[in-house]
């Protein structure tokens, strides 16, 4: 609403109420109209008519103008102008709209003195509604009780307000009682009455009761409007019950007295999309097109978002193009969804075209820049991303914390650590309020690049800025220090976590255990695992893998086997990597029979084994002189549908040659060639040594 002063009517001074009313009606600006009214008031002997009072009061509903209403009502009283109840109603409604309940009550109580008229049922209803709008429900109910004392009979509007109050208080039983009381009093409820209760029940999740009331409405001859159908459909979709939502839709289609509107289609399409029923959404979309129903941006955005989420970018693009073809400019939300969809399918040319169009349509937002930056950086188009970043300021957009997080993470991922540091320093200089996600990616990548001094400095800057470091940052530092064999620093950061609110995770323990295992510091590993268990962290497969691998590398077979037993006792399901590790360790320790038993256990428990499993076991059995069992493993490779590789053949060549099976080795060589497997230098070295006495030509 424009409240500026202006208007040609100000140039004329009206000399009669009739002329004033004509000028007031022609003046579009409410402040100018009020000035014109006041100008007439100041004329000696000028008396306003009830019509001019009524007109000017209707112009004062705006919050900036309602303060003039008391002055006008006092003027009515001073001039002893006898007004109709309509004038008093306008005053009460002005106060109601601006939450001035006490003023509305005062105007109601003083109607005879101020306006020269008695309050009727409309005035009673207006004040009742004022209490309801202000949520002064106790006052509303007390005032309704006063109706009877004053000899006022409630009407349909009275009950509609009372039912609205009951629904606002979620007293749906009381609302039903009021409905039945209306029928008993021969006051026929209308569609608004029923719709209010149905809407309240549906919003509260009481859909069965809402549907019963909907059926009662039809049985009593009150025709439901499309809003009643929409409320029920939306309620069922909100609960994820698309079957019942569709049943209500079918009833709507069959109801000859009412037709679906744009809101109905929006609710249906949005509901089906959220339930993953995109085929149903598209059917409705086609129905809308066939029936020439208007399609708003919300409908289209909902479908585009759903199709993009499903990965059907072509379908989303078709709907997007139909919006463009209809001459409607898409908003930022639709464009952003389409932009994300194009990036998900690496349609970079389409992204570039859409981005330019968004600039022309003024449809870009900060979220648009974030999507564009993330997409370009994910597709390693760093130069283009930097160009978009630089244009952001020129387009008068202010980057938010998410923008910096996206940019820093993307630059780090593409290897531009120094550029990411400079951008973060720029944000610090400009005193941009960042969040922890702008810092944590950079710290993580600095640790991966083993630039630990810079990472620690950045953590110090974060703490200085008032941020609390989290487990992700500590894990990155611990991993970095452990990888560079700076275990004392890693342990120091681990202990620092325990003195703050930063709680170590399973990844924290695994990072530290990995470093300690590689350094052979197993006593510290034992202490750390004990602490881990005491704090309620259950070792996972990664934990056991690192410990078992470290123990085998240190020739500590007995402890590795005890650890394997603990793994099984704690119901940690070992994967093929863990089994392979154990089989390799046992074979390396000369315990091929134990490795074979473990392999059979693995098959019994139906854990999938791979070619690596068979190769290691076959090699161990050959080295242990278990030639028949090694041959059996070769047979299993073929029976299990695995494709032997050159490593498999080299193991058999070496094993067969070691037990005078040169003839079998040559046959196996022909088999390898027939399978298209090319022998290597190792292959020829094994075979040549076997055919020459003592390895000499």
N, C-alpha and C positions, 0 to 999 in steps of 0.2 A: 504493500500500500504506500502510495506517495503522500507525504504529509507536508510538502512544500507549499508556500503561500503563492497564490496567483489567481487569475481569473478576471475576465472583463466585467463581471457583475459587481465587483468592488467599486467601479466608477460611478454607479448609480445608487442614490439613496431612496429606498422604497418608502412610500408614504401610506400604504395600506397593507394589512396582513395578507390579502390575496396576492398583491404584487410581490411582497416579500417571499411568499411561498413559491411563486413562479421563478423568481431569481435563485432561490435556494435549490430548486430542482435542476436548474440549468448549470449550477456550479458543481463541477466534478471533484474539486479539492475540498476535503472536510474541514481543514483549518480555515480556508478562505470562506467557506460557508458559515463557520462559527463567527468569524470576524464580521461578516455581513449581518448575521443575526444580532450580534452585540451592537453593531452600528445603529440598527433600527431601534434597539432597546433604549439607546441613549437619546433618541429623538423625544422631545417634550410631548407628553400626552399619548405616545404610541403604545398600544396594547396588542399583544400577540394573540392570535387565535389558537384554539386547541390543535388545529392542523399544523401550524408552524412549530408549536412546541413538540408535537409528535414527530415531525420530520427531522428537526435538529437533534432530538434525542436518539433517533435511529442512526444518526451519523457519528455518534460518540461511543460506539462499542469498542473501538480500538484501545489497547492498554494505555497508549500515550494520551488519549483524549477523555477517558472515562472520568478523570478527576474534575471535569467540568459539569458532570451530571448533577451533583448536589446543588450547584449554583443555579442550574436551570430549574430544578424542582422547587427551590426556594422562590424563584421568580414566579413560577406558576401559582404558588401559595400567596405571594405578595399581591399579585394582580387578581386574586380570587377568580381565576379562570376555571370554569367547570369543564373538566376533561372526562373522556370516556375511560373505561377500564383498560383499553388498548394502550393508552399513554402510560399508565401505571405499570402494565406488563412490560413495556419497553424498558422502563427504568429497572425493574427487577431482573430482567434478562441481561441488561448491561452489567449489573453488579454480579450476577451469576457467572457470566462469561469470564469475569476478571477475579473470581474467587473472593468477592467482597460480600460474604454471607451476612454479616451483621448489618451492613448497609441495606441489603435486600430485605432483611427482616424489619428494619426500621421503616423502609418505604411501604411495606405491606401494612404494618401497624398504623401508619399515619395516612393511609389512603384518603379517608374523608377530609382531613385537614389540608393535605397537600394538593389533592386532585379533585376533591369534591365528589367522589364516587365511592361506593361500597365494594369491597372485594367479592368477586364471584368465584365459581369453581376454577376458572382459568388462573386466577391469581393464586388461589390455594395450591394448585398444581405447580405453578411456576416456583413458588417458594419451597415446596416439597422437593422439586428437582434441584433447586439451589443447594439444599442440604445434601442431596444425593451426590451432586457433582463435586462438592467439597469433601465428600466422604464423612460428613457428620451424620452417620447413620442413626445414632441414638436420638439426635434432635429430629431427624426425619420421622422416625417412628412415633416419637412423642407428639410431633405436629400432626401426624395422621390421626392419632387418637383424639386430637382437638377438633377434627372435622365433625365428629358426631355432636360434640358439645355445642359447636357453632351452628348445627343444623344443616351442614353442607353434605350432600350426597356425593360420594366418590364416583367418578366415571372411568371410562376406558383408560384415559391418559393417567389418571391417578394410580390405577393398578399397574400400568406399564412401568411407572417410576418405582413403585414398591417392589415389583418383580426384579427390576434392575438392581435395586439395593440388595435383595436376597441373594441374587446371583453373584454380586460383587463380594458378598460375605461367604460365598460358597454354601449357602443354606438352601440347597436345591429342594429338600423336602418342603420347606416353607414356601418356596416359589410354586411348587405343585399345588399346595393347599390354596394359595392365592388364585391360581388358575381355576381350580374347582369351585372356589367361592364365587368367582366371576360368573361361571355358568349358573350357579344356584341363584345369584342375584339378577340373572337375565341380562348381564353385561357381556356381550359377545367378544371374546378375545380375538384379536386380529393376528395377522402374520408376524407383526413386530413383537407381539406378546410371546407367541410360541418361539419365535426366532431367538429372542433374548435368552430363554431358558435352554434351548437346544445348544446355543453357542456357549453358554456357561458350562453346561455339562460336558460338551465335547472338549473344551479347553482343559477341563479338569480330568479328562480321560474316562469319564463315565459314558462311554459310547453306546452301550447296550440300553441304558435309560434314555439317552438322547434319541435313539432310534425308535424306542417305544413311544416317546412323546411325539416324534415325527409322524408315526402311524396314527396316533390318536388325533392329531391335527387334521389329517385327511379324512378320518372317519367322522369327525364332527363338522365337516364341510368347510374348514378353513384351508384355502388353497395355498400350499407352500410356494414360496418364490425361489428363484435360483440361488439366493444367498443361503437358504436352509440346506439345499443340496450341497453347496460348496463347503459349508461348515462341516457336514458329516464326512464328505470325501476327504477333506484336509485332516480331520481328526483320525480317520482310519489310517491314512498314509503316515501320519505322525507316529502312530503305534507300529508301523511297519506291516500293517494288515492290508496289502494291496488287493487281496481277493474280495474283502467286503467293500473296499473303496470302489472296486469295479462293479460290484452289485448295485451300489447306490447310483453309480454313473448309468448303468443299464436302466434303472427306474426313471432317471431323469430323461433319458432318450425316449422312453415310452410314454412319458407324461406329455400329453398334447397341450397342456395349459402353460407350459414353461419351457424355455430353451436354454441350452448352455451359453454362457457368455465368455468373454476373454479370460476372466478370472477362473472360470471352471476349467478351461483348457490349460491355463497356467498351473493350477493345482494338480491336475491329472498328469501333465507332462513332467512337472517337477517331481511329483510323487513316484512315478514309474522310474524316472532316472535314478532317484535315490535308492530305489529297491533293486536297481540293476536290470530293470525290464525295459531296455532301450528299444526293443522291437515294438512294444506297446506304445512307447512315446512317439515313435516314428509313424505308427498307424494313425495316431491322433493328429499328428502334424499334417499328414496327407488328407485327413478328413477336413481339417481347417481350410486347407487349400481348395479342396473340392467345393466346400460350402461358402467360399469367399469370405471366411471369417477374418476379421482384422487380427493381425499378429503383432503384438508389441515386442519391445526389445527384451522384456523379461522372459517371454516364451522362448524366443530365439536363443538368448544367452543360456537359458537352462538346458536346452537341447545341445547346444554347442559344447557346453561344459561337460555334459554327460557323455557325448560321443568322443570328445578328446580324452576323457578318463578311460573310456573303453578302448582307445587306440584307433578309433575310426576317424582319422583326420580328414579323409576325403569326404566322408558324410558331413562332418562339421563344416568343412569348407563350402560344401554345396549350400548349406543353410545360410552361412555367412554371405555367400554371393547373392542369395535370394533377397537378403536384407538390403544389400547395396543396390540390386536391380530395382527394388521397390522405391528407391529414392530416399530411404531413411538412413541417416548417418549413425553408424554404430557408436555406442558409448565406450568409455575406457575399459569397463568390465568385460564386455564382449571382445574387444580388441586384445586385451591381455590374455584372455582364455585362448583365443586363436593363435596368438604369438607363442604361448607356451606349447600349444599343440604342434605348430610348425617346427619348433625346436626339437620336440620329442621325436620327430621323424626326420630330423636333419634337413628340413626344407629351408635352407639358408636363403635362397633367392626370394622365396615367398615371404620370409621374415623381413628381408630388406625392403621389399615393396610395401608390405603392410606398415612397417615402421615409418616410411616416408608419408604414407597416407594418413597415419595417425597424427603426424606433425601438421599436415594441412587441415585436418578436421579438428585440431585442438583436443584430441582425445587421449593425449598422453598424461600419465600421472607418475608419481614417484615409483609406484609399484610397477609401472610399465618399464621404467629405466632399470629397475632391479631384475625384471624378467629378461630384458634385452642383454644386460651385462652378464647375467648367469649363463644364458644360452650361448652367447659368443665365446665366453671363456671355456665353457664345457666342450665346445667344438674347436678349441685351440686357435680361435681367431682373435688374438690378443690386440693387434693393431686396431681392428675395428672396435673392440671393446673400449680401448683407450679413447678413441674418437667419440664414442657415445658418452663416455664419462666427461670429457671436456665440453661437449655440447650441452650437458645437463645444466651447467651454470649459465650458459648463454641463453637457454630457454627459460631461465628464471625459476628453476626447480632447485630445492634444497635437499641435498642427500640426507637420508636418515641413517640410523645405526645399521639397519639391515643392508643398505647400499654398500657401506664400508665393509661389512662382513662378507658380502658376496664378492666384492672387488678384491679384497685381500686374499680370500680363500682361492678364487680363480687364478689370480696372478701367481700365488705360491704353487698351485697344482701344475701350472705351466712352466715352472722354473724361474719365474721372475721375482725372486725373493727381495732383491734390492729395490725394485720398483714398488713392491708391496710395503716395504719399510718406509719409503719416501712418502707414499700416500698416507700412511698412518701418522707420520710426523707432520704432514700438512694438516691433517684433521686436528692433531694436538695443538698446533699453532693457532688454528682458527677457533679453538676451544669448542669443537663440535662434541656434543654429548654422545659418546660411543657406548656400546655394551660389550660384554665379555666376548661375544662371538666375533667381534672385530679383531680382538687380540689372539684368541685361542688358536685359530688356523695358522697364524704366522708363527706362534711359538711351536706348534706341532711340526711345521715344515722346517723351521730352523733346527730343531732337534734331529729331524731325519737327515738334514744336511750336515749334521755334527758341528753346527755353529752354536755350541752350547753356551758360550759366554754371552752372546747376543740374546739368546733365549732367556737366560737368567736375568739379564738387564731389563728385558721387556716385562718379565714377571714383576720385577721391582717397581717398574713404572705403573703397572696395573694396581699394585697394592697401594702405591702413593695416591693414585686417583680414587681410591676407596673401594675397589673391586675385591671380592673374595675369590681366591683361586679355587678351582674345582678339581675333581679327580681326573678329568681329561687332561688338564694342563700338567698335573703332577705325574700322571702316567707317561706323558710325552717326555718329560724331563728324566724320569727314572729309566725309561727305555733308552733314551739317548746316552745317558751316562753309562748304563750297563753295556751298550753296544761298543762304547769306546773304552771299555775296561776300567772306567772310573767308578768302581763299585762303592768306594767309601762315600763319594758324592751322591750316588744313587740311594744308598742306605740313609744318608743324612736327610734327603728329601722325603724318603719314606717315613722316617721318624717325625719329620716336620708335619706330615699329614695327620699323624696321630695326636698332635698337640693343638690342632685347629679343628674346625668343623668339616674339614675335607676328609671324607671317609674313604679309606682304601677299598678298591673293588677287586674282584677275582683277576682282572687284567693287571692291576698293580702288583699283586703277588706273583703272577706269572712272569711279568717283565723282570722283576728282581730275581726270581728263581732261575730264570734263563741265564742271566749274567753270572750268578753264583755257580751254577752247574758248569758253565764253560770255563770258569776259573778253578774248578775242582774244589770249591769250598763247601763240601757236602755237610759238614757239621752245622754250618750256618743255614743250609737248606733245610735240615731236619728241624732246627729251631723255628724257622720261618713257617714251615708247614704246620708245626704244632700250634703256633700263634694263630695261624689262619683258621685251623679247626676250632680253636677256643672261641674265636670271634664269630663263629657260625658260617664261615665260608666253606663250601664244599668244593674240593678240588675237581676240576673238570678234565676232559681228555687232554687238553693242551698242557695242563699241569703235570699229569702223569707222563705224557710224551717227553717233555723236557727233562724230567727227573730220570726216567728210565734211560733215555739217550745219553745223558751225562754220566750215569753210573756205568753203562756199558763202555763208554769211551775211557773210563777210568778203570776198566777191568774189575769192577765191583759187581760181579754177577749175582752173588747171594743177596745183596741188598736190593738189586733190581727185581729179583724173583719175589722177595718179600713185598716190595711195592706193588708188583703185579697182583699178588694175593689181596692186598688192601683195596686195590682198584675194584676187584670182583666183589669183595665183601661189602663195599659201599654202593653196589649196584650201578656203578658207572659203566655204561655200555661201551666197550672198546670198539674202535673202528678199524678198518683195514690197515691204516697207517700204524696204529699201536700194535696190532698183531704182527705186521711185517717187522717192526722194530724188535719185538721179542724173538721172533723166528730168526732174524739176522744175528741177534746177540747170542742165542743158544748155539747156532751153527758156528759162529766165530769162536765160541768157547769149546768147540768139539763135541757138543751135546746135540748131535743131529737127531738122535732118536727122540729126545725130549721135544725138539722142535717139530718133529713129525706128529707126535701125540697132540701137541698144541694145534697143529694144522687140522687134525681130525676133529678136535673139539670145536674148532672154528666152523668146520663144515656141518657138524652135528647141530650147532646152534643157528645154522643157516646165515652166518655172517658172510657177506660176499668177499671172495678172495680175488686178487688180480694176478696178472702175469708176473709182477714183481715177486709176489708171495711164492709162486711155483718156482721161479728161477732161483731165488735164494735157497729154498728148501732142496731143490735138485742139486745145486752146487755143494751144499753142506753134506748131503748124503754121498755124493761122489767122493768128496774129500775124506769122508769117514769110511770109505770102502764099501758102502751099502749100495752096490751097483744095481741089484734087482729093484730095490725100493726107489732108487733114482729113476730107473726106467719106468716104474709105475707112475711117478709124478709126471713124466713126459706124456704118458698115456692119458693122464687126467687133464693135462693142458688141452689136448685135442677133444676129449669127451666133454669138457666144460665149455667148448665153443670159443676158447681163447685162440688168438692168432700168435703163434710163436714168432719172436723177433730174432735178430742176429745174435743178441745176447743169449737167448735160449739155446740156439744152435751151438754157439761157441762153448757154452757150459757142457753140452752133450759131447761135442767133439773132444774136448779136453778129458772128460770123464771116460768116454769109450776108449780113447787112445791110452789112458792110464791103465786099463785092464785088458790090453791086447785086443781091443775090439776095433782095429783099424778098418776092417772090411765094413762093419756096421757104420763107422764114422763116414766112410766114403759114400755109402748109400744115403746116409742122412744129409750129406753135402748135396747130392743130386736132388733130394727132396726140397732143400732150401732154394736151390736155383729154380726148380719147377714152380715154387711159390712166389718167385720174383724177388727173393731176398738176396741182396748182393753181399758176398763175402767181404770181410775187411782184412786189413793187415794182420790183425790178431788171429783171424781164422786161418790164414795161410801159414802163419808162424806155428800154430798148434799142429797142423797137419804135416807140414814139412819136417818139423822136429820128430814127428812120430814115424815117418817113413825112412829116416836116415839113422843108421846105427850111432848111438851115443850123441845124436844131434849133429853129426858131421857129414858133410857132403863127400 
